[in-house]
């Protein structure tokens, strides 16, 4: 995985495309921090690639929500499961 600045993206586009083809992913940075990820898409695999990326983003979002909920004292997974069981009994 290669890292390029936003400036390099504008000035060295050809080498970035070459690395993308070789390594299959490139990180673009802004002010030294990762900002965007360019992912190569195998021929005929666009829908599959998009689906995988969206799934990964959804999993990451769920992890962040669970972490935030844990820090704020919200219900644990076990407490949620117990509440569901009780509601189903009623």
C-alpha positions, 0 to 999 in steps of 0.5 A: 500500500502506497501513500500519496499526498493530495498534491502528489495526486495532482502532480504524479497521477500516472505513477499513482495509477501504476501503483494502484494497478500493482498494489490494488490500493493507494492511500491519499493523505491530506495534511499528513493524515489518511484522507481517502482510499483508492481501491483497484476494482478487478474487471467484472467485479464492480458490484462485488467490490462496492458491496464489500466496501459498504459492508466493511464501512457498516461494520466499522460504524457498528463497532464505533456505536457499540464502543460509544454506547459502552463508554456512556453506560448504555445496555450491554449486548447481554442486557439487550438480549435479555430485554428482547427475551422478556418482551417476547414472553409478554 
